[in-house]
Amino acid sequence: MSIEYTAIKLVKRPVLNITPDLFEVVKMTTSEIDDGQILIKQTHMSLDPAMKGWMTPDRESYIPPVELGDVMRSGGVGEVVESKNERFPVGSRVAGLMGWTEYVVSDGTGMNQLPPEVPSEAVLCVLATPGLTAYIGLINIGKAKAGETILISGAAGSVGSMVGQIAKAEGLTVIGTAGTDEKCRWLTEELGFDAAINYKSETLADELKVAAPKGLDLYFENTGGAVQNHVFDLMNAHGRIMVCGMIADYNAEIPAAGPNWIPIIKKRLMIQGFTIPDHYDKAPEVMQAMGKYLMEGKIKYRAHVLEGLESAIDGINLLFDGGNTGKLMVKL
Amino acid sequence: MSIEYTAIKLVKRPVLNITPDLFEVVKMTTSEIDDGQILIKQTHMSLDPAMKGWMTPDRESYIPPVELGDVMRSGGVGEVVESKNERFPVGSRVAGLMGWTEYVVSDGTGMNQLPPEVPSEAVLCVLATPGLTAYIGLINIGKAKAGETILISGAAGSVGSMVGQIAKAEGLTVIGTAGTDEKCRWLTEELGFDAAINYKSETLADELKVAAPKGLDLYFENTGGAVQNHVFDLMNAHGRIMVCGMIADYNAEIPAAGPNWIPIIKKRLMIQGFTIPDHYDKAPEVMQAMGKYLMEGKIKYRAHVLEGLESAIDGINLLFDGGNTGKLMVKL
């Protein structure tokens, strides 16, 4: 059976912004699969800030860049439509790296079987990268404890919203920052954050102080920018800072300076950067923990769903201008 | 027996620099000691960068400031000249917090007995705060391993020179920065550093790259300033940065900005600030380890000795203008 489908290749490197001319939309045709292989029809494709890094060669990066001429890299959820691999029978649902494509052939490496009762949007919002990132950062690296106070920047984002909800479930006081008042209301009214602050406020420093009368024990950094400038002032002794994202600076020609390091000594702070490929081995246990939160109703999520593969080309920029209102994904 | 002696009190807070008007030289007289007490005649008094912080009230600091009107705080070595405490017979040598004074009465709390074979200068240079700071930072926090490469700023300083020599003894490649060519020669020719670079060099970035062809696994931060600006570029993945001192900024009205945090994520760096009062419980084991290095001839030290108590008033500024050529102390 030969199926014609659409895929999107990366053909140019971004200079500063992600522009449509970086991509080429191509028509492809599936060929016969080999023994051990499966043909996956992707149904939901994840769009993530890290993709900007994947488009750019950088010897310092944690993962090799996408080669020019290759299909753009991404995670997704799909259905097995042909199988010569008994681990993945036809009809099973899988999650893993699939790329910007309607169909993909895989030997099953890195593909995870999904339970039928979890909606595909929940997989990308909770069980996949956002949940894994949030859990590893908060629990494994931050060693968050009940009674502590955490500040989360980019709190309405796909990772931030998971961090805050796990932290609430674990008994912390949770403060988030976001870029619109609507997002802030969502954090407090829907997700149960103790406080949410619009980082564009001119009184940001004061509002942070009011929200954290006992200071901060933890800071989960997703954005850089305005919030970071105030964090060292608010941290308590022996505070932990988990550095997960710097989206405010990814598109900057000259990234903004960071804060002076004197408070790192005075307060004996620990700052730890992390990326998820280092922690893929913990995915099964984290998925189990996140699945439990989900089933107990402790985790809500909001998907921002674009329609059709080609919507990714412009849509990915929603992540960098703050226009997305939930975990960004494309429904195919 | 009543002895007249000199002490120096802190009577004003520093605004920016440490100036003579902050201090008052007073004549005092010893009184009868109580049961359990000892009278110590201080022979060697330590001058350390942290003293600037002790002069300034700061709710964020790790130790309360010296009260105005109190004798200035400092560590030192002395001899017990009167004793009503059987743990410390007359004639024994002790180290501990003594203050800017020729004589001090103590109940023995925080005082450590010293073996007779270790010279007083070696106590302040190796066994006391510098050795403890270096060992805790390098071994306990940095988890330094043989074969790794470390960069040390302020490497000719009291702490930096200990860090480098312990690192050499543990099998690391050791690079130091210092502020004069003479100090750099001392690091390579006397202390066995693999490379030493004058941080005032206009080609600092290039010289660091040449000295660390395999990149840096560890950075021991004593200074802030020029060296810090290049460190994120040189760090390897999973590098560790121990933040011990920021002497370049302690006298700055507006402390310099730090580097942007994007490399913290990309390289998954760990940055940990620390101060020694958190680690006093480890002093006995560290003193033992440092004493062993010293006896094996693996640790050399250089004391910069001022003469007479009052020399501390101007002399402390040698620490902030880089004029000291070894661990700064006052011989009484």
Interface residues (C-beta under 8 A of the other chain):
Chain A: G53 D58 E60 S61 Y62 E221 G224 Q228 A237 V243 C244 G245 M246 D249 Y250 P255 A256 A257 G258 P259 N260 W261 I262 P263 I264 I265 K266 K267 R268 L269 M270 I271 Q272 G273 F274 T275 D278
Chain B: G53 D58 E60 S61 Y62 E221 G224 Q228 A237 V243 C244 G245 M246 D249 Y250 P255 A256 A257 G258 P259 N260 W261 I262 P263 I264 I265 K266 K267 R268 L269 M270 I271 Q272 G273 F274 T275 D278
